[in-house]
């Protein structure tokens, strides 16, 4: 697939296979919990609560897990998180075998599953640089983005098919099996002990140390802000696809499905693009800067009520640029953070990346509802343009810091 692929590294290849199974199981479980709660309640409120229950732990658990990931063996940490997800899958399965689970049980299992997923993220993002190094990091992250976005499309389709044919029990069995396979392949990785650190430092002191590093590093701080801007623009727009479909099309389910498919395709292409890049901070920043400018350019035609063909093309393009910005920022931060502090820094990045789109969709949706949809698009266009210009203006400082930083 690529001349210089991270997949040529046998250890990363094991981790990649584990990620494929774990990501498929993750999206299948998220789909299944939503469906089960809908079947139990027929309530949009409780489905929304379940979604919140899976994402809300990221705001608390992920930073704590970031501190832990810098203190323990990364292989043990990722296996522990996956083992919890296997356990939740089996507990859900057993509750179905014994009796129909109540709403409270389903919400509790959803929350525990969300906590395990949130805890695993710093371990997952810290393992990749340890396995492949700086040069192949963009390829590894790009491959991960392809797996994530492909699974986001395939996993719900597979889960829905199994639900129709066999029922929820076999979906849960398959999820548990996929998580167990991921545990096995991660167990085949070499030991990844924590980097040496100061003796006697508490978890709270280490957490504050991560915050101080992120704030005092102009480059890391800049990438976190760019990630936040991206979440208010491209990612928020993708979250608002149902509203976009209802505004510019006849509002049929097939129209929304087409837009969603184009968004998924754009994200996969973005992952392919990133996977072909080299481990150079300056080049990554150039890609992010251009992608932010092109995002603004792609939003502009939306102001003039495009037809469905142009709309799907624009949504695919915006999703492509969104992926380049998001994964490019992630790679850049990973390359600038040392092993001893990487888990804490990446936990901050994950928190911004996950919480940002939720708040962005709320803020932009509020603007569209009470001020006007086109004014929301103008706000997104201006944010993306200003972000691109600001990043371009910081080019010299970025070059100096990235040149001085060693991994």
Secondary structure as UniProt FT lines:
FT   TURN            3..4
FT   HELIX           6..8
FT   HELIX           10..41
FT   HELIX           44..55
FT   HELIX           57..69
FT   TURN            70..71
FT   HELIX           74..98
FT   HELIX           103..132
FT   TURN            133..136
FT   HELIX           137..165
FT   HELIX           168..187
FT   TURN            199..200
FT   HELIX           203..216
FT   HELIX           218..232
FT   HELIX           234..239
FT   HELIX           241..248
FT   HELIX           253..275
FT   HELIX           281..300
FT   HELIX           301..304
FT   HELIX           308..336
FT   TURN            339..341
FT   HELIX           342..370
FT   HELIX           373..393
FT   HELIX           395..404
//
